[in-house]
Amino acid sequence: MDKGVYGEMHLSQSGQGSGGRFDLGSGRDGADEDEETEAQLEEAANAGDPDVWPRHRAFKVENTEGFIEEGKKKAKKMRDMVLVGQGMEPTQRTEKGWPAVSAAVLKELAGDPTADPPRWGKAYNHFGGGVEGERACRAIAAAHNAGAVQTMLSSFILPLQHMADRDSRVHCSLNLNTETGRLSARRPNLQN
């Protein structure tokens, strides 16, 4: 069993691990999947040993793409997702001991692949350097950037769109602090 869970992501309707795939650049085709049963994986995950981590981690996600299983007429509401570890040693862990995937951790793993010259993160060496290491760092950086974009959309852009009047303007309340003379905005706070 690998100690990390950074790696591939398989989406499937049936839970068999087929379907779309997100690969951080390991160069593998997925044919060498471990032959462990789901019961063995669950037993290892629940054993309480902090140094043993399941190679696979499965959970349900919303079927936002509306994928329809072969032979079915309608899309299921949920589909299975399986994360497959790449054997990368985690740089940080959560309180429960799982490898952390916070923005800071992703940044550390990716480095700054857009810099001139690029500064590769810890994933570069793990994936053997060269083209594969670069691909891994770029993929992790893309995941980090996608999270930042999602935060901006959900925290600022979408809520402000609902507050706009018929002329597409957002109006806030301005407050003057009489002690300091500073202005502040609220409902919505436009100073963030």
C-alpha positions as CSV (number, residue, x, y, z in Angstrom):
1,M,0.0,0.0,0.0
2,D,1.2,3.5,-0.8
3,K,1.4,6.1,1.9
4,G,0.0,8.9,-0.2
5,V,-3.2,9.5,-2.1
6,Y,-2.0,12.1,-4.5
7,G,-2.6,10.8,-8.0
8,E,-5.1,9.6,-10.6
9,M,-8.8,10.1,-10.4
10,H,-11.2,7.7,-12.1
11,L,-14.8,8.5,-12.6
12,S,-17.3,5.7,-13.2
13,Q,-21.0,4.9,-13.1
14,S,-20.6,1.3,-12.1
15,G,-17.8,1.7,-9.5
16,Q,-15.5,-0.5,-11.5
17,G,-12.9,2.3,-12.0
18,S,-13.7,2.8,-15.7
19,G,-14.6,6.1,-17.2
20,G,-12.8,9.5,-17.3
21,R,-9.3,9.8,-15.9
22,F,-7.2,12.5,-14.4
23,D,-3.5,11.6,-14.4
24,L,-0.8,13.7,-12.8
25,G,1.7,12.6,-15.4
26,S,2.8,9.2,-14.1
27,G,3.0,7.8,-17.6
28,R,1.0,4.7,-16.6
29,D,-2.0,3.5,-18.5
30,G,-3.8,2.2,-15.5
31,A,-3.4,-1.5,-16.5
32,D,-1.3,-2.3,-13.4
33,E,-4.1,-1.7,-10.9
34,D,-3.7,-3.4,-7.5
35,E,-5.7,-6.6,-7.2
36,E,-6.9,-5.8,-3.6
37,T,-10.6,-6.2,-2.9
38,E,-12.7,-3.3,-1.6
39,A,-13.0,-5.2,1.7
40,Q,-9.2,-5.3,2.1
41,L,-8.9,-1.6,1.3
42,E,-11.6,-0.7,3.8
43,E,-10.0,-3.0,6.4
44,A,-6.6,-1.3,5.9
45,A,-8.2,2.2,6.0
46,N,-10.0,1.4,9.3
47,A,-7.0,-0.4,10.9
48,G,-5.8,2.8,12.6
49,D,-2.2,2.5,11.4
50,P,-1.1,6.0,10.5
51,D,1.6,4.7,8.2
52,V,-0.6,2.5,6.0
53,W,-2.9,4.2,3.5
54,P,-5.2,2.5,0.9
55,R,-4.0,2.7,-2.7
56,H,-7.5,3.5,-3.7
57,R,-10.1,5.8,-2.2
58,A,-13.7,5.7,-3.5
59,F,-16.6,8.1,-2.9
60,K,-19.7,9.4,-4.6
61,V,-19.9,12.7,-6.5
62,E,-22.7,14.5,-8.2
63,N,-23.1,13.5,-11.9
64,T,-23.0,17.2,-13.1
65,E,-22.0,16.0,-16.7
66,G,-25.2,14.0,-17.0
67,F,-23.3,10.9,-18.0
68,I,-25.6,8.1,-19.0
69,E,-24.3,4.5,-18.4
70,E,-24.3,2.2,-21.4
71,G,-27.6,0.4,-21.7
72,K,-29.4,2.9,-19.5
73,K,-31.9,5.6,-20.6
74,K,-31.3,8.1,-17.9
75,A,-28.4,9.6,-16.1
76,K,-27.9,8.7,-12.4
77,K,-27.8,11.6,-9.9
78,M,-24.5,10.4,-8.4
79,R,-21.5,8.6,-9.9
80,D,-18.5,6.9,-8.3
81,M,-15.0,8.5,-8.1
82,V,-11.9,6.6,-7.2
83,L,-8.6,8.3,-6.3
84,V,-5.6,6.2,-7.0
85,G,-2.3,7.0,-5.1
86,Q,1.0,7.6,-6.8
87,G,3.2,6.7,-3.9
88,M,4.1,10.4,-3.2
89,E,5.0,11.1,0.4
90,P,2.6,13.7,1.7
91,T,4.1,17.1,2.7
92,Q,1.4,17.8,5.3
93,R,-1.4,15.8,6.9
94,T,-4.9,16.7,8.1
95,E,-6.0,16.4,11.7
96,K,-7.2,12.8,11.0
97,G,-3.9,11.9,9.4
98,W,-4.9,12.0,5.7
99,P,-2.6,13.7,3.2
100,A,-3.5,17.4,3.0
101,V,-4.4,19.0,-0.3
102,S,-4.8,22.6,0.8
103,A,-3.9,25.5,-1.5
104,A,-0.5,25.8,0.3
105,V,0.3,22.1,-0.2
106,L,-0.7,22.2,-3.9
107,K,1.6,25.2,-4.4
108,E,4.4,23.4,-2.7
109,L,4.0,20.3,-4.9
110,A,3.6,22.4,-8.1
111,G,6.1,25.1,-7.5
112,D,5.7,27.9,-10.1
113,P,5.7,26.4,-13.5
114,T,4.7,29.7,-15.2
115,A,7.8,31.6,-13.9
116,D,10.7,32.4,-16.3
117,P,12.6,30.1,-15.8
118,P,10.1,27.7,-14.3
119,R,10.5,26.7,-10.6
120,W,9.4,23.1,-10.2
121,G,7.8,21.9,-7.0
122,K,8.3,18.6,-5.1
123,A,6.2,16.7,-7.6
124,Y,8.9,17.3,-10.3
125,N,11.4,14.9,-8.8
126,H,8.8,12.4,-7.7
127,F,7.7,11.9,-11.3
128,G,11.2,11.5,-12.5
129,G,11.9,15.0,-13.6
130,G,12.0,15.9,-17.3
131,V,8.7,16.0,-19.3
132,E,6.8,13.8,-16.8
133,G,7.9,16.0,-13.8
134,E,6.9,19.1,-15.7
135,R,3.5,17.6,-16.7
136,A,2.8,16.7,-13.0
137,C,3.7,20.2,-11.7
138,R,1.6,21.9,-14.4
139,A,-1.4,19.6,-13.6
140,I,-1.2,20.3,-9.9
141,A,-0.8,24.1,-10.6
142,A,-3.9,23.9,-12.8
143,A,-5.8,22.2,-9.9
144,H,-4.7,25.0,-7.6
145,N,-5.7,27.7,-10.0
146,A,-9.1,26.1,-10.5
147,G,-9.7,26.2,-6.8
148,A,-8.8,29.9,-6.7
149,V,-11.2,30.6,-9.5
150,Q,-14.0,28.7,-7.9
151,T,-13.5,30.6,-4.6
152,M,-13.7,34.0,-6.4
153,L,-16.9,32.9,-8.3
154,S,-18.7,31.6,-5.2
155,S,-17.5,34.2,-2.8
156,F,-17.7,37.4,-4.8
157,I,-19.0,37.3,-8.4
158,L,-22.1,35.2,-8.1
159,P,-23.4,36.9,-4.9
160,L,-22.8,40.4,-6.4
161,Q,-24.7,39.5,-9.5
162,H,-27.8,38.8,-7.4
163,M,-27.4,42.1,-5.6
164,A,-27.4,44.2,-8.8
165,D,-30.3,46.4,-9.6
166,R,-32.0,46.6,-13.0
167,D,-29.2,48.8,-14.3
168,S,-26.6,46.2,-13.3
169,R,-25.3,48.3,-10.5
170,V,-24.5,47.2,-7.0
171,H,-25.3,49.7,-4.2
172,C,-23.8,49.4,-0.7
173,S,-24.1,51.2,2.6
174,L,-21.2,53.5,3.5
175,N,-20.4,54.1,7.1
176,L,-18.3,56.9,8.4
177,N,-16.4,56.1,11.6
178,T,-16.7,59.4,13.6
179,E,-13.6,58.6,15.8
180,T,-11.1,57.9,13.0
181,G,-12.8,59.4,9.9
182,R,-12.5,56.1,8.0
183,L,-15.1,54.9,5.6
184,S,-16.4,51.3,5.6
185,A,-18.8,49.5,3.2
186,R,-21.4,47.0,4.1
187,R,-24.4,45.1,2.6
188,P,-22.3,44.2,0.6
189,N,-18.8,44.8,1.8
190,L,-17.1,46.1,-1.3
191,Q,-13.7,46.6,0.3
192,N,-12.6,42.9,0.1
